[in-house]
């Protein structure tokens, strides 16, 4: 760690020395030298900030501009504060170069003048941040230094992440630090460029702790004492230094074997140092600890007239750190602020909040302080808090809205309208939107313990059900209670039957019954005048009809899109726009589908709708994958999966599509892991809907990996699940061609042809052009296995041409690959050039590797199998005949696997069946059979 004067230390200490972090510091330095970015992560007190400052100091000289921000927990709910830190000093310089709309949005966000929000000005703000960084980078390298990303306000984090992901080759580097307890740093990479190196700072070794203590001047500590400090601190350098300081200042040293004569808690150590402050300085620090963004100006506004001298005293004691370039005061460690606030008497805390309720500039912050300064219920305070919650909701900060809503409920009198529980439920709904499902569930359960009004009880039950996500089986027992609470009220019954429709799909896998429930819910909602629930029910019905291949699907979609619309439903992942997107995607209208889902994603992000964002990212990735943009799809699925895991929402669905993307454009082994994870998750949840999709992903990954036997096993189960659910549209999972191909590979062309015939009938009925092309590609493989090479080639040429016209790039490349293998013009790359070109255009790396393997293997199996195989092989299936024939030619198992594009394991299993059918025991016996045939 870089030794700085964050805490009081001997004057002879050199502030530029790095102790205990040499290796990772060198790694991070090299990453920055290459033009990359660095994310430091680890637990509190581990030294992230000091390493960050050292890296920033070392690289600042080569940068044209250094932009800094450093958040705190208390300010994390205020939108755009971190953005103001970054751009506040360069706004005047850059703003003239921005387009007018971007300049207006950015200036409004940074200055607080106007009403800029992510909901209203989201695109302009995002582009403004990107344009600002590019404008600065055009004049020289830019270094962005961001500490404590975990406290970054969500609006700034979103804007910074948007820009970071799109900077491209612009010379902008980022050095960031974030507090994490485990390895959960992935979600913070969203605010960093794609080439960011994540560096975890772990605990110090005993030797490193000793070196640190010695450098700080604690040279007279015995080795045993240093060992005790290391053990007590857990290797945390901040804790170790504080323990060393306390020991150095203690008049008596512990004897061997005795515990350290100081509390092991950092809080206790902090409080002992606070005792050195004057009473006035302590009060000033209390105000700073309560403020979202403590500055000297804020302290003066709150009545602390001698703030400069008092904060200087705190800084001399190492309680505050100062930075001439940063106006905000910063505690040396967040726990110092927390300990100071926790130890203050309640009346002192209330007095501080009273002062800040008028001193703070942001209306949300003023309302929060007013609430904390008020005891008991107060309708005026409650109303102010509800207004602040609405403002936060409008700014795209539903998490802040939820916390303000709970404060509003606490101050709402029991007989008020709206009442306290109604405000709690609104907070719970905000929490659902923000992805904080555990909080939402807890609030709803609390309301249910005392609520007697049917409407409130049903609303609370709806939160409980929504918080369950795809694990609806876990709340199955709730539905009878909800129906009882709803009574005969059509508005409440509509809510219940809408959720029952979801239950039928997820738990029972019954699409027909789900469609009926959705239709009933829409009718009830229309009768009650509840347009929001009516729209959701119609959208759900449209989605089920689409997946069922029902002829009413287009009409239901049009009905769900009729005015009047509800703005929340319009951009909801279960809304009519999503149903229309799904229909466009399955109808091969990829450009329209991309436009639709991109718009939905943008709106969901503006509103802070985390669950919708997870799903829209996934669906955009699906669109890109079908279009053959495997690299783009891979990035989107990884982003969706990070967000899903962070929020605990949509993990199974995100892992499923991430598996497809990895198998197409990334790491096949990773694809297999993700698919199994998704399938296991769906099995545990009892989620039939996503179980079939997860197994389809697993089957595809197994096919790409060359394990045709396993692929058949997985995809046969998908066929069974979809048949039981009543899903007939083959465009839903698009697994049919993969199953047919895998069946051909294992020597079951008859079953493959039967599958193709059944699926083709549905595809013709629904006009699924790309599915028909997939089936033709698979049927060509069946024909090739039967020796009909000319017809197979013609079918593959036709399929490839149709895929190209439809814009299905990856499928086009797969058809070209199958055609190249079938033609088998001889050894060398010439026959595979077109397939390689198309796979390269898609960035389909696993498929490109298969092309390389085919080239290396030489002539394909279709060419090397004798035109007239020995009669002794006539009783074998097609795959068994090919494997046996190649063994007769002397090919090894690995060579056979490469030629037939199957795994070595599949070769071994096939040979076992061959041995059994021919009554032989080994490869040698097959060779003898071949020799006998040639002799005869």
N, C-alpha and C positions, 0 to 999 in steps of 0.2 A: 504494500500500500504506500501511497505517497505521504510522506510525513509533512503535514501542514499544521498551522496553529489553530486548528479547530477546537482544541482544548489547551489549557495552559501547559506549557512545556518548557524545559530548559532553553535558554536563549541560544545556546551553542548548537542546537539541533539544526541540521541542514534541511530545508523544506523540500528539496528536490529528490530525496533518496527514496527509492522503491525497495520495500522489504517484503519478502515472502510471496511476491507476485511476479517474479522475474520472467518465468516461462510464459504465463498468459499475457503479461504486458508486451513481451516480444511478439507473441502471436497477433495481438491486437494492433500493435504498431505496424507489423507487416501488412495486415489487412488494409489499414488506412493508407499505407504507402502505395498499395496497388490500386487505390481509388475506391475501395470498398467502405463499408460502414460496420460499426461494432455495437452490439447490445450486451452490456454487462448485466448479469443478474445473480441474485443470491439473497440470503436473509438479511434482516436489519442488522446494522452494525458490522457487516462483514467486510466493508472497505470499498464498496462500489463507487461511492461518490469521490473518494480520494483518488482511486485509479482513473476515474472519469476526468477529474480535474488535471491529473498528470498528462493524460493523453491529449486533452484539449490544449494545455499549455504548450506541449511539444509540437502540435500541429497548427496552432493558431498563426504562427509566423508566416506559413506558406499560404494562408487563406486570405482572399480579398475581403471576405466578411465572415464574422463569427456571430452566429445567432444563438442566444441562450434562453432556456426556460427551465424552471425548477418548481414543481408543484408541491403542494402540501395537501394532506387529507381534508382539512377544513375548507379548502377552496375548490375541491374537486367537483362540486356541484354547480359551479358558476361557469356557464358557457363562455368560451373564447378568451379566458384569462391567459392560458398558456400561449395562445396565438398572439395576444398582445405583448407578452414577454418577448417572443421571437421577433416580431416585426415592428414593434412600437418605435424603435430608433431608426428604422430604415423606411418607414411608411412614406414620409415626405419625399424621399429620394426616388422611390420606385413608383408611387401612385401615378405620376404623369404618364408613365409608359403602359399603364393598364387600360384595357377597354373601359368605357364609361360605366357599364353595368357592373363589371368586376370591381372597379375602383370604388363605386358607391357602396356596394355590399361589404367590401373589406373595411373601408373607413368606418362604416356604421357599426360593424362588429367589434372593431378594435377600440373605438372611442366611446361606445355606449350611446352615441347619439343616433337616433332613428330606431327602427324596429327590425333590424336584420336578424333573421332566424334561419336555422337549417331547413325548416319546413318551407319557408317562402323563398329564400335566396340560396338554397342548397347548391345548385349547379354553379351559380355565379361565384359563390364563396369558394367552392372547391377549385374552380378554374383560376380564381384570383390568387389563391395560395400557390398553385402550380406556376402560374405566370410570374409571380413575385420571385420565386426561387430561380426560375429560368432567367429572369431579367438580371438578377444579381450574379448568377453563374456565368452569364454572357461576358461579364467584365473580369472574371477570375474565379478561382475555386471558392466554394462556400462551405463552411463547417457549421453544422447544427449540433449544439450540445444540449441534451435534454436529460435532466436528472429526475428520478422518482416518477417514472412513467405511470406507475400504478395509481398515482393521484392526479394524473392529467385529466382535465375535464373532458367528457365524452365528445363534445363538439370539436374541441381542438384536436383531440386524438384522431377523430374521423377525418378532419380536413388534412392533417399532417400525413396520415396514412394514405389518403387519396393521392396526394402529391408525390409522396415517396415512391409509390408503386408505378408512377408514370414519368419519372424524371429521365429515364433512359440513360443516354450517355452524358447528360449534363454533369459537370464537375461539382456535384453536391455530395458531401460525405456527412454521415451522422454518427455521433458518439452518444449513446443513450445508456441509462442505467435504470433498472427496475427491481423492486423488492419482490423476491419469490422465496417460498419455503422449500419447494421441491424443484421439479423440472418444468413447471407450468409457465414457461415463458413464451410459448408459441403465439399466443394471442397478441402479445406486445410487438411481435414482428410485423403486425399489420400496420403499425405506424412507422415502419422502417423500409428502406429500399429492399428489393428482392435479393441483392447480393450481401445482405447483412450477416456478419458472423456473430453467433451467440456465444458468449464466453461466461461460463459460470464460475463465480468466486466461492470456493469452499472454505471450510475452517482451516486455520493455521495448524501446522504441526507443533509439537512441543518445542522443537529447535527454532522454528520461526517465531513463536511467542517469546522465547528467551531473547532472540535477536532484536525483536521489536522493543521489548522492555529495556534492554541494554541501550539501545540507541536513544530512547527517550530519557535516558539519564538515570534509570533505576538499576545502577550497576552493583549495588550491594545486596541484592536479593540472592539467597542461596538457590542451588539447583532444585532442591526439594520444594522450596517455596514457588519457584517458577513452574515446577511440575503441578503443584496444587492450583496455581493460577490457571494453567492450561486446562486442567480438569474442570475447575469450577466455571471457567468461561466457555467451555465447550469449543475452544479454538477460535472464538469470535474476537477479533482484534480490539474492537471497541470495548467489549466487556473486560478483556484482559488488561487494557490500559487503565481502565477505571479501577480495577482491583489493585493493580500495581500502584496507582496513585494513592489509593486509600491506605495501602500498607506502608507506603513511604511516609505518609503524613501521620501514621499512628505511632504513639510514643512507645508502645510495647509490640514486640514481634512475636508471632506464634511459635511455640515450641514444636519440635518434630512430632508429627502425628496429630496435632491439634488442628481443628478447622480454622480457616481464615477468620480473623477477628472483624470481618466486615460482612454485611449482608450480600448474598450472591445476586440479589435482584438489582438490575440496573436502576429501577425506579428508586429504590432506597438510596443508592449512591447519588442519584441526581438530587434527591431531596436534601441530602447532607450538604451538598454544594449550594443549594438554594439558600441555606441558612446564612451564607456569607453575604447575601444581598441586603441592601437597606430595605426597609418596609416599602418605601415609595418605588424603588426599582422592582421589587417583587410585584407590586400592584400593576406597574407598567407591563411587566412580562405576562401577567395574567390576562391583561387586555390583548396582548399580542397572541397569546395562546388561544383565545376565543375567536379572534378575527380570522376570516377566510384568507385574507391577504394582508398581513400586518405590514404597514409602512409607517414611516415617521409621520406622514401627513394624516393617516388614519388615527394614529395614537393622539396626535394633537387635537383632531376633531372630536375624539372621545374624552377630552379633558386632561390628557397627560402632558402638561405644559413643559416638563423637563425631560421629555422622551429621549433627546439626544444623549444627555449625560447618563441617564439611567440605562439605556441600552448599551452604551459604551462600557458601563460597569459590568453588565452581564457578559458582554463580549470578552472583557478582560479575564473573566472567570471561566471562559470557554463554553458558556451556555448559548451564545449566539455566534453565528459566523457573519461576517460582513463581506460584501463584494461591491466595489465602487461602481461596477457596471450594472448592478442589480439593485433597484430601489427597495425591493421587499426585504424585510427582516427575515432571517432564517434561523431557526433553532438548530443547534449542532446535531441534534438527533430528535426525531419526532416524539420519542418517549419522554424527552425533557418537557416538551409542551404538554403532553398527556398527563404526566405526573403532576406538573404544576397546577393544571386545571382540576385534576381529581382531588388534590389535597386542599384546595381552597374551600372555605365554608360556603354553604349554599347562598347565603345572603350576598356574599361578595361576588359570586358568579352571576347572580341576578342583576346586581348593580352594573357589572361589566356589560352584560347583554342589553341592558336598558340604554347605556351610553352608545353602544354600537348600533342599536336599532334606529338611531338617527344619524350616526356618523357614517355608516356604510353607504356606498353610492348605488349599489345594485338593489332593485326592489325585492328580489328573491332573498338576498342576504338580509335586508332590513326586516323582512317578515319573519325569517328564521330567528333572528335575535329577539324580536318582539315576543315570539312564542316562548323562547327560553327565559325571558325576563318576567313572564307572567305565570302566576300560580292559579290553579283552579280554572273554572270555565269562564269564558268571555266571548260572547257572540261576535263582537267586533274584531277581536284578534283572530277568531276562527275564520271569519269572512276574509280577512286579509291573507291568511294562510291559504285558503281555498283559491283566492285570486292568484297568489304566487304559484300554486300548483298548476293552475291553468296556463300561466305564462311559461312555466318550465315545460309543460306538455307541448305548448306551441313552439318552443325552441328546439324541440326534438330531444328532450331530456326526461323521458318517462320515469327513470329511476329517481331523479330529484323530485318529480311530481309525486311519486309514491311516498317519499319521506315527508314532504310537506303536507300531503294529505293526511298522514297519520298524526302529525302535529295538529292539524286542523281538527281532527276528530277528538283529540285529547282536550281541546279547549271549547268544544261544542257542547252547550247545555243539552241535557237529555230531552227536553221538550221542544227543541228547536226544529225547524224545517229548513233545510235538510238536517236530519239527526246525525248523531255521531257514528252510528253503524253504517248509515248510507255513505258517509265520507270515508269510513274505513274500507268499504267495498269498492269505492272508486279508487282508493289507493291500491287495493289488491289488483284491480284491473290494470292500473298503471304498471304495477310490478310484473304482471303477466306480459305486458307489452315490452317491458325492459328485459325480459328473460329471467327475472328473479322469481322463479316458480316456487321456491321454498318459502320465501317471504309471503307470497300471495296465498299459498296454502295455509300458512299459519294464521294469517289475518282472517281468512274465511272460516277456519275452524273455530277461532275465538268468537266470531260473530254468531256462529251456529249454537254456541253454548247458551246464548241468552235471547236470541232473536225469536220473536213470536209472529211478526208480520210475514205472511206467506211470500210476498214479493221479495223481501230481504233474504228469507231463507232460500228461496229458489236461486236468487242471484248468487248467494254464497256457495250453494251447491255447484253452480255453473263454474265458479272459480276453482273449486276442488277438482271437478272433472277436467277442466282445461289444464290444470296444473299437472294432471297425470300424464299428459301428452299421449304417446302411443300405447302406454301401459294401462289402457282402459279396463283391462281385466282386473286390475288391482282395486278399482272403485266400482266394480259390478254391483255390489250390494247397495250402492248409493241410490240407484235408479228407482226402486220401489219407494224409498223415502221422499225422493224429489217429486214423484208423481202424487204422493199423498199431500205434500205441501202445496202443490200446484192446484189441487182441487179441480174445479171446472172452469178456471180462468183461462180463456183461450190464449192470452198473451204469455202466461207462464207455461202453459202446456206446449206452446210452440217451441219455447226454449228447450224443454225436456225432450220433445220428439226429435228436434234437430240433433241433440247429443245421442239419442238412441239410434239415429241413422248412422252416426259414426261408429257406435258400438257394434252394430250389425256387420259393418265392413271389417273393423279391426279385430274384434273378438271372435265373431262367428264366421267371418268371411262370406257373408250372404249378401251379394250385391242386389239381388232382386228385392229382398226385404228392406235393405237400406234405401233403395229407391222409393219404396212405398212410404217409409217413415219420413223421408225428406219431403215427399209430396204432401203428406199430411201436415208436417210442420209448416210448410209454406201456406197451406190453406188456413191453418189456425192463425198464423201471424197476419195474413191479409185481413182476416175477420176482425182481429184485434187492432188493426192499424199500426202494427209493428213492422215498418218497412225494413229495418235492419235485419231482423231475423228472417223475414220473408226472402230477402236477397241472398242471405247465406244459405238458406234451405234450397232455393232454386239453383244456386251455384253448385251445391253438393249434388243435387239431383242431376244436373248437367254433366258433372264429372263422372258419376256412376254410369250414366247412360253412354257416355263416350267410351268408357272402358268395357262396357258390356256389348258394345257394337249396336246399341239400340237406335232405331231410326229416328227417334224423337230428339236425339241429342242436339242437333243444330237449332231446332226450334226452342228448346229449353234454354240454350245459351242466349239466344236473342231475347227471350222473355226476361232472363236474369239481367240483361244489360239495358233494359228499358228504364226510362226516367220515371219517377225521381230516384236518384242514386244516393247512397249513404257514403260520405267521404272516407270513413274508416273501412267500410267493406270494399270500396273500390280498389284499394291497394292492399287488401288482406290476402294472405296466401290461400285462404279458402273462399275467396270472392269470385264473382263472375268473370273478371278479367283473367284470373288464373285458369278458370275453366276454359275460356276461349283460347288462351295460350296453349293449353294442353291439346285442344282440338287442332289448332294450327300445326303443332309439332307432329302430331300423329298423322296429319294429312299431308306431310312433306312440304309445308309452306314455311321453310326455314327462315328466310329473310324477315317475313312478317312476324314469325314467332320470336326471333331475336329482338326485333324492335319492341314488341309487346313486353317481353320479360325484362328488358333493360329499363324501360320506363317504370315498371313495377318496382324493380330493385331500387331505383333512384328515389322513388317516393317513400318506400319503406325506410330507407336510410334517413331521409329527411325527418321522418316522424319517430325515429328511434325504435322501430318495430323489429325487435331482435329476431323473433321466431320467423316472421315473414322474410327478413333478410337472409336467414339461414336457408330457407326453402328457395328463395328466388336465386340466390347464388348457385344452388345446386341445379336448378332448372336451366339457368343460363349456361352452366357447364354442360348439361345434357345437350343443349342446342349446339354448342360449339363442337362437342364430340361427334354428333351426327354430321356436322358440316366438315369434319375432318381436321379441325383445329385442335389437335391433341395437346399441344403445349399450353394453349389458353385454357382448355378444359381442365388440365392438371392444376394450374394455378388457382382457378376458381373453386375446384373441389377441395383443395387443401385449405383455402380460406374459409369455405363453408364448414369444413370439419373442425377447424380451430374454433370458430365461433360457436359451433354446436357443442363442442366439449366444454367450452368456457361457460356456456349458459345452461348446459344440460338439456338442450332442446334439439330434437331431430338428429340425434347422434347416429341412429341406425340408418336413416335415409342418407345422411351425408357420407357415412362410411361406405355404404353401398355404391354410390356413384363415384366416390373417390377410388374404389376398387376398379370400376370400369375404366376410369381415366388412367390409373397407374398401369393397368394391363395393356392399354392402347398406346400410351406415350411415356410411361415412366418405368417403374420397377415391378416386374411380375411377382416377385416374392412378396413385396409390399402389398400388391393387389390381392394376393391369396390371404394374407393376414387380415386385411381390411374386410374382405368379403366374409370370412369366417366370423370376424368380430360382429359384423352387421347381422349375420344370420343368428348368432348366439344371442345377441341383444334382442332381436325380434322374437326368438323362441321364448326367452325369459319373460318378455312383455306379453306374450300370447298374441302377437301382432301378425295375423295372417297376411295382411296386405303387403307389408314390407318383407316378410319372410320369403315370399315368392320372388320378390325383386332381388333380395340379397343372395338367394340361391342362384338366380340367373347370372348375377355378377360373378359368383364363385365358379359356375360352370364355364363362363367365358374366360376367366383367368386361368382355369385349369386347361382349357383348350389351347390358349396362347402358350402356356407352359409346356404343352406337349403331352399332357396326361389325359388322353381321350377317354379312357375307362372312367376316371373320376368325373370328367365332364358329363358323360352320359348319365352317371348316377345322380349328379346334382340336377341336371336339366330335366330328367324324367320326373323328379319330384316337383319341379316347377310346373310341369304339365299337369300333374295330378292336382296340385293346389289351385291352379287357375281354373281347371275344369270344375272343381268343387265350388269355387266362388262364383262361377257363371261368367267369367271373363272370356270373351270370344274375340276381341279385337287384337290381332297379332302385332299391331303397332305399339301396344302398351309396353311389353317387355322385350320384344324383338329378340327372343332367344331361340326361336324355331329353327332358323338357319344354322345356328351354332350346334344345336342338338343333332340336326340332320348330318352336318359335317362330321361331328364326333362319332355318330353311328357308322358312317362310311369308314372312318378310320379304324374302328374296331371290328369291321367286317360284317356289319348289319345293314346292307343297303336296302333290303326289303322293308325293314321298319322305318328307315329314313324316307323311302318313297311314300309310304303310307302317311307319315307325318306331313310330308310336303303336300300331298293331295288334300288332306283335311284342312290344312292351314290355307292353302291357295283358295279354297272355296270361300272362306271368310274374308280373305284379302280382296278377292274379286267383288264380293258383295259390298264391301266398304270402300272400294277404290283406293286401296293402300298400295300405291305404285312402288315405293321403295321396298316394301315387304315382298311384293311379287318378284322384284329383281333379286332379292336375297334368296328367295325360294328357287329361282332359276339357277343361281350360282350353286346352290346346294344340289339341285337336281343334276347339274352337269357333273358333279363329283360322283353321284350315283351312276350316271351313264358311263363315266370313265371307268369306274370299278367293274362295270359289266362289259367293258371292251368297246363301247360305242364312242370312240375317241373323236371322230369327225363331228358328230352331233353335239358332243360335250363342248368342243371348242367353239362351235357356232353359238351355243347357248351362253357361254362365258363372254364372248365378244359382245353379244346383245346386252347382257346384264351390265357389263362395264360401261357401255355407251349410255345406258339409261341412268346408271348411278351418276355419271358425270353431268348429265342434263338436270338431274334433280338436286345436285349440289351436295351429295353424300360422298365426301372425299375419301373417307377411310374405307367405306364399302367398295368404292371404285378401285382403290388400291388392292384390296383383298381379291377382287375379281381378276385384276391383272396378274396378281401373284399366282392364283390358281391356274390361270391360262398359261403362264410361263412354265409352271411345273408340268402341266399336261403336254405342252408342245415338246418340252425336253429336247431342244435342238442339239444338245451335246454339251460337253464340259466348257467351262468359262462363263463369264458374266453376261455375254451378249443377250441371252434369252431372258434375263431378269432385269435388264436396264429400265424398262418401263415401270415395272413394279417398284423397283428401288426408287425411281424418281418420284412416283406418287406417294410412297410411304415417307420419303424425305420431305416432301411438300407438307404432309400432315404432321411431321415430327413424331411419327409413330415408331419410336425407337425399338420396342420389343419386336415389332414386325420386321423392321430393317435387319435386326439380328437374325431373324429366320431366313431372310433373303441371303445374307452372308453365309449362313450354314448350308443353304441349298447350293450356292455356288461352290462352296468348299467340298460338298459331298459329291459333286459331279452329276452325272446323268440321274434323272429322277427315277423313282421306283417304277413309274409307268413305263419307262424305257427299258429298265433292267430286268423286269419280270419277263421270262421267255414267252413268246407269243403262244407257244404250245407247251404249257407246263406239264410236267410228268403226270401221267394218268393217276398215279398213286395219290396226288394232291386233290383230285376231283371232289372228294367228300368234304373238303375244308371250306370255311367261309372265306370271303374275298380277302380280308386282312390277313387271315392265317395263311392263305395261299401266297400272298406277296412276301410275308416274312419268311416262310419256308423256302420260297424260291431264291431269295437273297442269301439265306444261309447256304443253300446249295452252291451258290456262286462264291462262297467264302467270305461274305461280309460279316464283320463283327456286329455285336449288338448295338454299339454306339453308332457305327456306320449305317445300320438299318434305321435306327432312330432318326438320324439326320436326313436320310433319303425319304422316309415316309412322314417326317414331321410329327413324330410321336416321341414320347419319353422312353428312356431305356427301360424303365419299370413296365411300361406297356408292352415293349418287345418281349421282356421276360415272361409276362403273364400270357401273352399270345403263344409263345413257344411252349409253355406248360400245357395249353389246350391242344396244341399240335401234337405233342408227345402222346397225350392221352388218346386222341382220336386215331393216331397212326399206330399205336401200340409199341412205341419206341421209348427210349430213355434219355437220349442226349442229342446234341448237335451232330456228333459223329455219325449217329444212325441216319440222320437226314442226308448227310453227305454220301453215305453208302447207298441210300436209296437213289440219289441222283446218279451215282456212278453206275448202278445197276440199270437205270433207265437208258443211260448213254450206251452201255454195252449192248443192250437189247436192240 
